[in-house]
Every structure is written in structure tokens, then in C-alpha cells.
Amino acid sequence: MVMASLPPAFPALVAQALISHGRFESGFLRLTEDIPTMPSGVVCETWLQPDIRRKSLAPEVSSLGISAGGFVAEIARLCGYDAPVGTNYTGLWRDSHPTQADVQVLQGLTKWTKKQRDSGEMKKQTWQAYSKPDNGTGLAGLVRYVATHPTNLTVAAPMRILDFGCGSATDILAIKSLFAVKTEDTLCLDIFEVKNSEVTPFVLNASTDSAYQRSLESILGGNAATIHVAISMVTFHHIVQGQRRSAFSFLNRVLADGGIFIMADWDNSVLPDRTIYYDLEHILMGVVFSNSAPSMPDQLKLGTEYLSVDNWKREAQQAGLRYSASRSKLGGLGPRAQANRSISGNRDFNIVFERGL
């Protein structure tokens, strides 16, 4: 085969092309160096998951008096993208790790929410006003409903009540007022001392599993089988696994015959798993109400555990409590149906137990 001869100018053209390519490559490298690194971590990947953003984050942000669209747009701006870049997100900490980029995004959102508040673009309110808008009267009304449906509780006077995870004592004080309960019969349990003269406080030692169990046993002395209504409002996901059985067992033993335990928490039965999202939900409250955000990545992992309705029920029953299907039905809905219809984004539910064996 006879090859056509190359034009005399070909070597010069090749040399020029190589020079031009080198200039392009050099310019491209300089250009890419000027582009900021795309944030990576769990905040962007969690809050920008389509299902989580639509069903959980947007309703929750709206309930805080913040524009959900504006909040999501700011997340996208801080993250550098408006949809997850990965396809293997599970929502579990074992598969994802917080990074410094998460800290930067959360701190950026803290600045944004402060500007929104200062400009009047978002509702100004305190954590107490948001979490207890009616000072517990709504919960007290729920307790009265549960205690009278489908039948009235048989209560031997005087009535005794208990709040497991008492916090500010707002809820238990509302129940105390509604049922005219004496202070000595209003038990308030938490891992810190609740300083309120209208309740009888007890401090739980959660430093170790054995210390926790001993502190619960000490409270049973003089109080076992005497409580007619016990409540725990979104507390149990903070109790570590090694201590939850002791907590459920204590509640079974402290209830009087015919007494009830009303538990509220967040259901975790959907995909992707909501563990990381629920931890970020706690952090979001600090961002909105305290203008505070984590300063280190590890602060995003709260050591919590979120179960499904069925698994919460199973753990309580394994500790001796008996599930009450009739008293758990609120507005015609059982606990799982309540979670599925929740408008808060956290799949809230209430479930009622009675004293078992």
C-alpha cells in the first residue's frame, strides 16, 4: 500500500496542537482549582433525599414558622447541589459518617435562620412556646380521654401520676391540675434534678446500666404498684438499649392494678431509615431556637435509637407490660396508623400499656 505523503507543514501543525493542548490543560487545572470542593457528609445527603425532604423535613420546618422552600433552597446552596449525589444512602450511622462539611452546612444554616428571624421572615418563638404551646393542657386532655375510653379507670384514691422523662414538668403539672393530684403523688423522673416545688422529683443515674437499674429500684420502695397514670413523652429513644428493659420493667412494677402507661415517640419503620434524620431533627432545634450548631463532626451522632411502633411494643411487652389496643386507639387510629398519618414529619404516635404479670 502506498501512503500519501504528509504536507510539509504537518510537523509545525502537530507542534502547535501540542502547545495549545498544554495551554488548555493548564487553564483547566487552574479553573478547577478555583471551584470550591463540593460538601460531602450526612446533612446534605439526608435532608436532600426526596422522600425525607418531602415527607419529613418540609412539614417540620413549616411547623417551626420557617419557609420550607427557602430552607431547602439554602441547604442546596450550602451543599452545592439540590439532590443526593449517592445512591446507597441507608439513613444509618453505620453506613455514613459525619464530616467537617456537615459542621459547615449546619453553621451556615444557623446564620441563615438568624437572618430570617431578625428580618421578620420567620416566626419568633421560644423552644418552650413551640414544644408546649398550650402548657400541656392538650396532653392532659388526651390522658383524660385514654383514662375514660373505652371504660373508666378504677382508681383507688388518692390518684397518683408519674412522668418518665419529666423535663420542664409542664406536662405532669397540667395532668396534676386536671385531676387535682397532690404534690406528693406527682412523681417526676429524669436524669437531672427537676427543680419545681409542685412535683416530687427523682434523679436517675444513667452513668452505667447497673447504676440506672439501682436508681429505679430505689424509687420503687414505697411507690411500687401505686401509680394510676404514667406517661413518657418522646423520651425512650434517648434511653440506651441496655437501660430500656430496666425502664419498661420499672413502669410495669410501679403501675397500680388497672393503671396505664402512655408512651409517645417517633416511629422508624420506613425507608430510608430515619435514624440520621431524627438525630438531625434534634440538632435543628438548636439551630432554630438557640442559634447553635455542632462545632465537631462527632457531635452529630447523639447515641439515640429509634424503633418502629412494633418494636417499641415488643420491648415493652418483653419487660412485662401488656399492650392495650382499645386505649391506644385515638381518633379511631391505632399507633401504626397514627404514625402513617402524622403531619409533623416525625411519624409521632401514642401507645398505651397496662400493668402485666
DRENDO-1510 file (C-alpha; in Angstrom, 1 decimal, always signed):
<recs>
REC; n; res; u; v; w
REC; 1; MET; +0.0; +0.0; +0.0 .
REC; 2; VAL; +1.3; +3.4; -0.9 .
REC; 3; MET; +0.8; +6.0; +1.8 .
REC; 4; ALA; +0.1; +9.6; +0.8 .
REC; 5; SER; +2.9; +11.9; +1.7 .
REC; 6; LEU; +2.3; +14.3; +4.6 .
REC; 7; PRO; +2.2; +18.0; +3.8 .
REC; 8; PRO; +5.4; +19.9; +4.6 .
REC; 9; ALA; +3.7; +22.0; +7.2 .
REC; 10; PHE; +2.4; +18.9; +9.2 .
REC; 11; PRO; +5.3; +18.9; +11.8 .
REC; 12; ALA; +4.6; +22.5; +12.7 .
REC; 13; LEU; +0.9; +21.9; +13.0 .
REC; 14; VAL; +1.5; +19.0; +15.4 .
REC; 15; ALA; +3.8; +21.1; +17.5 .
REC; 16; GLN; +1.2; +23.9; +17.6 .
REC; 17; ALA; -1.5; +21.5; +18.6 .
REC; 18; LEU; +0.6; +20.1; +21.5 .
REC; 19; ILE; +1.4; +23.6; +22.7 .
REC; 20; SER; -2.3; +24.5; +22.5 .
REC; 21; HIS; -3.3; +21.3; +24.4 .
REC; 22; GLY; -0.8; +22.2; +27.1 .
REC; 23; ARG; -2.2; +25.6; +27.5 .
REC; 24; PHE; -5.8; +24.2; +27.7 .
REC; 25; GLU; -4.8; +21.6; +30.3 .
REC; 26; SER; -3.0; +24.2; +32.3 .
REC; 27; GLY; -6.0; +26.5; +32.1 .
REC; 28; PHE; -8.4; +23.7; +33.0 .
REC; 29; LEU; -6.4; +22.8; +36.1 .
REC; 30; ARG; -6.4; +26.5; +37.2 .
REC; 31; LEU; -10.2; +26.7; +36.6 .
REC; 32; THR; -10.9; +23.5; +38.6 .
REC; 33; GLU; -8.7; +24.7; +41.5 .
REC; 34; ASP; -11.0; +27.8; +41.7 .
REC; 35; ILE; -14.1; +25.7; +42.1 .
REC; 36; PRO; -14.8; +25.0; +45.9 .
REC; 37; THR; -14.9; +21.4; +46.9 .
REC; 38; MET; -18.5; +20.1; +47.0 .
REC; 39; PRO; -19.5; +19.5; +50.6 .
REC; 40; SER; -19.9; +15.8; +51.5 .
REC; 41; GLY; -21.4; +14.3; +54.6 .
REC; 42; VAL; -24.7; +13.3; +56.1 .
REC; 43; VAL; -26.5; +16.6; +56.3 .
REC; 44; CYS; -26.8; +17.2; +52.6 .
REC; 45; GLU; -27.3; +13.6; +51.7 .
REC; 46; THR; -30.1; +13.2; +54.4 .
REC; 47; TRP; -32.0; +16.4; +54.0 .
REC; 48; LEU; -31.9; +16.4; +50.2 .
REC; 49; GLN; -33.3; +12.8; +50.0 .
REC; 50; PRO; -36.5; +13.3; +48.0 .
REC; 51; ASP; -38.7; +11.2; +50.4 .
REC; 52; ILE; -37.2; +12.7; +53.5 .
REC; 53; ARG; -37.3; +16.2; +52.2 .
REC; 54; ARG; -41.0; +15.9; +51.1 .
REC; 55; LYS; -42.5; +13.9; +54.0 .
REC; 56; SER; -40.3; +14.8; +56.9 .
REC; 57; LEU; -38.2; +17.9; +56.6 .
REC; 58; ALA; -40.6; +20.2; +54.8 .
REC; 59; PRO; -43.5; +19.6; +57.2 .
REC; 60; GLU; -41.2; +20.0; +60.3 .
REC; 61; VAL; -39.6; +23.2; +59.0 .
REC; 62; SER; -43.0; +24.7; +58.2 .
REC; 63; SER; -44.2; +23.9; +61.7 .
REC; 64; LEU; -41.3; +26.0; +63.0 .
REC; 65; GLY; -42.6; +29.0; +61.2 .
REC; 66; ILE; -39.9; +28.9; +58.5 .
REC; 67; SER; -40.4; +28.8; +54.8 .
REC; 68; ALA; -39.8; +25.2; +53.8 .
REC; 69; GLY; -38.9; +26.2; +50.3 .
REC; 70; GLY; -36.4; +28.9; +51.5 .
REC; 71; PHE; -34.8; +26.5; +54.0 .
REC; 72; VAL; -34.4; +23.7; +51.4 .
REC; 73; ALA; -33.0; +26.3; +48.9 .
REC; 74; GLU; -30.4; +27.4; +51.4 .
REC; 75; ILE; -29.4; +23.8; +52.1 .
REC; 76; ALA; -28.9; +23.3; +48.4 .
REC; 77; ARG; -26.9; +26.5; +48.1 .
REC; 78; LEU; -24.6; +25.4; +51.0 .
REC; 79; CYS; -24.3; +21.9; +49.7 .
REC; 80; GLY; -23.6; +22.9; +46.1 .
REC; 81; TYR; -26.3; +20.6; +44.8 .
REC; 82; ASP; -30.1; +20.1; +45.2 .
REC; 83; ALA; -30.3; +16.3; +45.0 .
REC; 84; PRO; -28.3; +13.5; +46.6 .
REC; 85; VAL; -25.2; +12.5; +44.7 .
REC; 86; GLY; -25.1; +9.0; +46.1 .
REC; 87; THR; -27.4; +6.0; +45.5 .
REC; 88; ASN; -26.6; +3.9; +48.5 .
REC; 89; TYR; -28.0; +6.1; +51.3 .
REC; 90; THR; -29.5; +4.0; +54.1 .
REC; 91; GLY; -30.1; +6.6; +56.8 .
REC; 92; LEU; -28.0; +4.6; +59.3 .
REC; 93; TRP; -24.8; +5.8; +61.1 .
REC; 94; ARG; -23.1; +2.5; +60.5 .
REC; 95; ASP; -23.1; +3.4; +56.8 .
REC; 96; SER; -22.5; +7.1; +56.9 .
REC; 97; HIS; -20.0; +9.3; +58.8 .
REC; 98; PRO; -20.3; +13.0; +59.8 .
REC; 99; THR; -17.6; +15.3; +58.3 .
REC; 100; GLN; -16.4; +18.8; +58.8 .
REC; 101; ALA; -18.6; +19.7; +55.8 .
REC; 102; ASP; -21.6; +18.8; +57.9 .
REC; 103; VAL; -20.5; +21.3; +60.6 .
REC; 104; GLN; -20.0; +24.0; +57.9 .
REC; 105; VAL; -23.5; +23.4; +56.5 .
REC; 106; LEU; -25.2; +23.5; +59.9 .
REC; 107; GLN; -23.3; +26.6; +60.9 .
REC; 108; GLY; -24.3; +28.2; +57.6 .
REC; 109; LEU; -28.0; +27.3; +58.3 .
REC; 110; THR; -27.7; +28.9; +61.8 .
REC; 111; LYS; -26.6; +32.2; +60.2 .
REC; 112; TRP; -29.4; +31.9; +57.7 .
REC; 113; THR; -32.2; +31.3; +60.3 .
REC; 114; LYS; -30.9; +34.1; +62.4 .
REC; 115; LYS; -31.2; +36.5; +59.5 .
REC; 116; GLN; -34.7; +35.2; +58.8 .
REC; 117; ARG; -35.7; +35.8; +62.4 .
REC; 118; ASP; -34.1; +39.3; +62.6 .
REC; 119; SER; -35.8; +40.3; +59.4 .
REC; 120; GLY; -39.2; +39.0; +60.5 .
REC; 121; GLU; -39.3; +36.4; +57.7 .
REC; 122; MET; -39.8; +33.6; +60.3 .
REC; 123; LYS; -42.0; +33.3; +63.4 .
REC; 124; LYS; -40.3; +34.4; +66.6 .
REC; 125; GLN; -40.9; +31.9; +69.4 .
REC; 126; THR; -39.0; +30.1; +72.1 .
REC; 127; TRP; -38.5; +26.3; +72.4 .
REC; 128; GLN; -40.9; +26.2; +75.3 .
REC; 129; ALA; -43.6; +28.0; +73.4 .
REC; 130; TYR; -43.1; +25.7; +70.3 .
REC; 131; SER; -42.9; +22.4; +72.2 .
REC; 132; LYS; -45.6; +23.3; +74.8 .
REC; 133; PRO; -47.9; +25.8; +73.1 .
REC; 134; ASP; -50.8; +25.1; +75.4 .
REC; 135; ASN; -48.7; +24.4; +78.5 .
REC; 136; GLY; -49.6; +20.7; +78.5 .
REC; 137; THR; -53.3; +21.1; +78.6 .
REC; 138; GLY; -53.7; +19.2; +75.3 .
REC; 139; LEU; -51.8; +16.2; +76.7 .
REC; 140; ALA; -53.8; +16.4; +79.9 .
REC; 141; GLY; -56.9; +16.2; +77.8 .
REC; 142; LEU; -55.5; +13.1; +76.0 .
REC; 143; VAL; -54.8; +11.5; +79.3 .
REC; 144; ARG; -58.4; +12.0; +80.4 .
REC; 145; TYR; -59.7; +10.6; +77.2 .
REC; 146; VAL; -57.4; +7.5; +77.4 .
REC; 147; ALA; -58.4; +7.0; +81.1 .
REC; 148; THR; -62.1; +7.0; +80.2 .
REC; 149; HIS; -62.2; +5.1; +76.9 .
REC; 150; PRO; -63.5; +2.6; +76.3 .
REC; 151; THR; -64.1; +2.3; +80.1 .
REC; 152; ASN; -63.2; +4.4; +83.1 .
REC; 153; LEU; -60.1; +3.5; +85.1 .
REC; 154; THR; -60.8; +2.2; +88.5 .
REC; 155; VAL; -58.7; +4.5; +90.7 .
REC; 156; ALA; -58.4; +4.0; +94.4 .
REC; 157; ALA; -58.0; +7.4; +96.0 .
REC; 158; PRO; -55.7; +9.3; +96.1 .
REC; 159; MET; -54.8; +9.3; +92.4 .
REC; 160; ARG; -51.0; +9.1; +91.7 .
REC; 161; ILE; -49.3; +10.1; +88.5 .
REC; 162; LEU; -45.7; +9.8; +87.1 .
REC; 163; ASP; -43.8; +11.4; +84.2 .
REC; 164; PHE; -40.8; +9.3; +83.0 .
REC; 165; GLY; -38.5; +11.9; +81.4 .
REC; 166; CYS; -40.1; +14.9; +83.1 .
REC; 167; GLY; -38.1; +17.7; +81.7 .
REC; 168; SER; -39.6; +21.1; +82.5 .
REC; 169; ALA; -42.5; +19.3; +84.3 .
REC; 170; THR; -45.0; +21.2; +82.1 .
REC; 171; ASP; -46.9; +18.0; +81.1 .
REC; 172; ILE; -47.2; +16.4; +84.5 .
REC; 173; LEU; -48.3; +19.7; +86.1 .
REC; 174; ALA; -51.1; +20.0; +83.6 .
REC; 175; ILE; -52.2; +16.5; +84.4 .
REC; 176; LYS; -51.9; +17.2; +88.1 .
REC; 177; SER; -54.1; +20.3; +87.8 .
REC; 178; LEU; -56.8; +18.5; +85.7 .
REC; 179; PHE; -57.1; +15.6; +88.1 .
REC; 180; ALA; -56.4; +17.6; +91.3 .
REC; 181; VAL; -53.5; +15.4; +92.3 .
REC; 182; LYS; -51.4; +16.1; +95.4 .
REC; 183; THR; -47.7; +17.1; +95.0 .
REC; 184; GLU; -46.5; +14.0; +96.9 .
REC; 185; ASP; -48.4; +11.9; +94.4 .
REC; 186; THR; -46.9; +13.7; +91.4 .
REC; 187; LEU; -43.7; +11.9; +90.6 .
REC; 188; CYS; -41.2; +13.5; +88.2 .
REC; 189; LEU; -38.3; +11.3; +87.0 .
REC; 190; ASP; -35.3; +12.4; +84.9 .
REC; 191; ILE; -31.5; +12.1; +84.6 .
REC; 192; PHE; -31.2; +15.6; +86.1 .
REC; 193; GLU; -32.9; +17.2; +89.1 .
REC; 194; VAL; -36.2; +18.9; +88.2 .
REC; 195; LYS; -36.4; +21.9; +90.5 .
REC; 196; ASN; -40.1; +22.5; +90.9 .
REC; 197; SER; -41.9; +22.7; +94.2 .
REC; 198; GLU; -45.1; +21.4; +92.6 .
REC; 199; VAL; -43.7; +17.9; +91.9 .
REC; 200; THR; -41.9; +15.1; +93.7 .
REC; 201; PRO; -38.6; +14.8; +91.8 .
REC; 202; PHE; -36.4; +11.7; +91.4 .
REC; 203; VAL; -33.0; +11.7; +89.7 .
REC; 204; LEU; -32.0; +8.6; +87.6 .
REC; 205; ASN; -28.3; +7.7; +87.4 .
REC; 206; ALA; -27.7; +6.8; +83.8 .
REC; 207; SER; -23.9; +6.6; +84.1 .
REC; 208; THR; -24.0; +2.7; +83.7 .
REC; 209; ASP; -26.7; +0.1; +83.1 .
REC; 210; SER; -26.3; -1.2; +86.7 .
REC; 211; ALA; -26.4; +2.3; +88.2 .
REC; 212; TYR; -29.6; +3.0; +86.2 .
REC; 213; GLN; -31.3; -0.1; +87.4 .
REC; 214; ARG; -30.3; +0.6; +91.0 .
REC; 215; SER; -31.7; +4.1; +90.9 .
REC; 216; LEU; -35.0; +2.8; +89.5 .
REC; 217; GLU; -35.1; +0.1; +92.2 .
REC; 218; SER; -34.7; +2.7; +94.9 .
REC; 219; ILE; -37.7; +4.6; +93.6 .
REC; 220; LEU; -39.9; +1.5; +93.7 .
REC; 221; GLY; -39.6; +1.4; +97.5 .
REC; 222; GLY; -42.8; +2.9; +98.7 .
REC; 223; ASN; -44.1; +3.5; +95.2 .
REC; 224; ALA; -44.4; +0.1; +93.7 .
REC; 225; ALA; -48.0; -0.7; +92.4 .
REC; 226; THR; -49.3; +2.7; +93.3 .
REC; 227; ILE; -49.3; +4.8; +90.1 .
REC; 228; HIS; -52.5; +5.1; +88.2 .
REC; 229; VAL; -51.3; +7.1; +85.2 .
REC; 230; ALA; -47.7; +7.1; +83.9 .
REC; 231; ILE; -46.5; +9.0; +80.9 .
REC; 232; SER; -43.3; +9.3; +78.8 .
REC; 233; MET; -43.3; +11.9; +76.0 .
REC; 234; VAL; -40.7; +11.2; +73.3 .
REC; 235; THR; -38.1; +10.1; +75.9 .
REC; 236; PHE; -37.4; +6.4; +75.2 .
REC; 237; HIS; -35.3; +6.9; +72.0 .
REC; 238; HIS; -32.8; +8.7; +74.3 .
REC; 239; ILE; -32.5; +5.6; +76.6 .
REC; 240; VAL; -29.7; +3.3; +75.6 .
REC; 241; GLN; -30.6; -0.3; +74.8 .
REC; 242; GLY; -29.0; -1.7; +78.0 .
REC; 243; GLN; -31.3; +0.5; +80.1 .
REC; 244; ARG; -34.6; +0.4; +78.3 .
REC; 245; ARG; -35.6; -3.0; +79.6 .
REC; 246; SER; -35.0; -1.7; +83.2 .
REC; 247; ALA; -37.1; +1.3; +82.4 .
REC; 248; PHE; -40.0; -0.7; +80.9 .
REC; 249; SER; -39.8; -3.2; +83.8 .
REC; 250; PHE; -39.9; -0.4; +86.3 .
REC; 251; LEU; -43.0; +1.1; +84.7 .
REC; 252; ASN; -44.7; -2.2; +84.8 .
REC; 253; ARG; -43.9; -2.7; +88.5 .
REC; 254; VAL; -44.8; +0.9; +89.5 .
REC; 255; LEU; -48.3; +0.8; +88.0 .
REC; 256; ALA; -51.2; +0.0; +90.2 .
REC; 257; ASP; -53.7; -2.7; +89.2 .
REC; 258; GLY; -55.7; -1.1; +86.4 .
REC; 259; GLY; -53.1; +1.6; +85.9 .
REC; 260; ILE; -51.9; +2.7; +82.5 .
REC; 261; PHE; -48.7; +3.8; +80.9 .
REC; 262; ILE; -49.0; +6.3; +77.9 .
REC; 263; MET; -45.9; +6.4; +75.7 .
REC; 264; ALA; -45.3; +8.9; +72.8 .
REC; 265; ASP; -42.4; +8.5; +70.5 .
REC; 266; TRP; -41.3; +8.5; +66.8 .
REC; 267; ASP; -41.9; +5.6; +64.5 .
REC; 268; ASN; -38.9; +4.3; +62.5 .
REC; 269; SER; -40.4; +1.8; +60.1 .
REC; 270; VAL; -39.9; +3.4; +56.7 .
REC; 271; LEU; -37.1; +3.5; +54.2 .
REC; 272; PRO; -34.6; +5.1; +54.1 .
REC; 273; ASP; -34.2; +4.6; +57.8 .
REC; 274; ARG; -34.8; +7.8; +59.8 .
REC; 275; THR; -32.0; +7.4; +62.4 .
REC; 276; ILE; -29.8; +10.1; +61.0 .
REC; 277; TYR; -32.7; +12.3; +60.1 .
REC; 278; TYR; -34.1; +12.1; +63.7 .
REC; 279; ASP; -30.7; +13.0; +65.1 .
REC; 280; LEU; -30.5; +16.0; +62.8 .
REC; 281; GLU; -34.0; +16.9; +64.0 .
REC; 282; HIS; -32.7; +17.4; +67.5 .
REC; 283; ILE; -29.8; +19.5; +66.1 .
REC; 284; LEU; -32.2; +21.5; +64.0 .
REC; 285; MET; -33.9; +22.6; +67.2 .
REC; 286; GLY; -30.6; +24.1; +68.5 .
REC; 287; VAL; -30.1; +25.8; +65.1 .
REC; 288; VAL; -33.5; +27.4; +65.2 .
REC; 289; PHE; -34.0; +28.2; +68.9 .
REC; 290; SER; -30.5; +28.7; +70.2 .
REC; 291; ASN; -28.5; +29.8; +67.2 .
REC; 292; SER; -26.2; +27.0; +67.9 .
REC; 293; ALA; -24.7; +24.2; +65.8 .
REC; 294; PRO; -22.1; +21.5; +66.3 .
REC; 295; SER; -18.5; +22.5; +66.2 .
REC; 296; MET; -17.2; +19.0; +65.6 .
REC; 297; PRO; -18.5; +16.2; +63.3 .
REC; 298; ASP; -18.9; +13.6; +66.1 .
REC; 299; GLN; -21.4; +15.9; +67.8 .
REC; 300; LEU; -23.9; +14.9; +65.2 .
REC; 301; LYS; -24.2; +11.4; +66.5 .
REC; 302; LEU; -26.4; +11.5; +69.6 .
REC; 303; GLY; -26.3; +7.9; +70.7 .
REC; 304; THR; -30.1; +7.6; +70.3 .
REC; 305; GLU; -32.0; +4.6; +69.0 .
REC; 306; TYR; -35.3; +4.9; +67.1 .
REC; 307; LEU; -37.5; +1.8; +66.8 .
REC; 308; SER; -40.6; +1.0; +64.8 .
REC; 309; VAL; -44.0; +1.0; +66.6 .
REC; 310; ASP; -44.0; -2.8; +66.5 .
REC; 311; ASN; -40.5; -3.0; +68.1 .
REC; 312; TRP; -41.4; -0.4; +70.8 .
REC; 313; LYS; -44.4; -2.5; +71.6 .
REC; 314; ARG; -42.3; -5.7; +71.6 .
REC; 315; GLU; -39.7; -4.4; +74.0 .
REC; 316; ALA; -42.4; -3.1; +76.4 .
REC; 317; GLN; -44.2; -6.5; +76.4 .
REC; 318; GLN; -41.0; -8.4; +76.9 .
REC; 319; ALA; -40.5; -6.4; +80.1 .
REC; 320; GLY; -43.9; -7.4; +81.4 .
REC; 321; LEU; -46.2; -4.6; +80.2 .
REC; 322; ARG; -49.5; -5.5; +78.5 .
REC; 323; TYR; -50.5; -3.7; +75.3 .
REC; 324; SER; -54.0; -2.1; +75.4 .
REC; 325; ALA; -55.3; -2.0; +71.8 .
REC; 326; SER; -58.6; -0.4; +72.9 .
REC; 327; ARG; -57.0; +2.5; +74.8 .
REC; 328; SER; -54.3; +3.0; +72.2 .
REC; 329; LYS; -56.9; +3.8; +69.6 .
REC; 330; LEU; -57.1; +7.6; +69.2 .
REC; 331; GLY; -59.5; +9.2; +66.8 .
REC; 332; GLY; -60.1; +5.7; +65.5 .
REC; 333; LEU; -56.4; +5.1; +64.7 .
REC; 334; GLY; -54.0; +2.7; +66.4 .
REC; 335; PRO; -50.4; +3.6; +66.9 .
REC; 336; ARG; -49.2; +2.5; +63.4 .
REC; 337; ALA; -52.0; +4.3; +61.7 .
REC; 338; GLN; -51.2; +7.4; +63.8 .
REC; 339; ALA; -47.6; +7.3; +62.6 .
REC; 340; ASN; -48.6; +6.9; +59.0 .
REC; 341; ARG; -50.9; +10.0; +59.2 .
REC; 342; SER; -48.6; +12.1; +61.2 .
REC; 343; ILE; -48.3; +15.7; +59.9 .
REC; 344; SER; -45.3; +16.7; +61.9 .
REC; 345; GLY; -42.8; +14.8; +59.8 .
REC; 346; ASN; -41.6; +12.7; +62.8 .
REC; 347; ARG; -44.2; +9.9; +62.5 .
REC; 348; ASP; -45.5; +10.6; +66.0 .
REC; 349; PHE; -47.6; +8.0; +67.8 .
REC; 350; ASN; -49.1; +7.3; +71.2 .
REC; 351; ILE; -49.3; +3.8; +72.6 .
REC; 352; VAL; -50.9; +2.6; +75.8 .
REC; 353; PHE; -49.9; -0.2; +78.1 .
REC; 354; GLU; -51.4; -1.7; +81.2 .
REC; 355; ARG; -49.8; -3.5; +84.1 .
REC; 356; GLY; -48.9; -7.1; +83.1 .
REC; 357; LEU; -47.7; -10.0; +85.1 .
</recs>
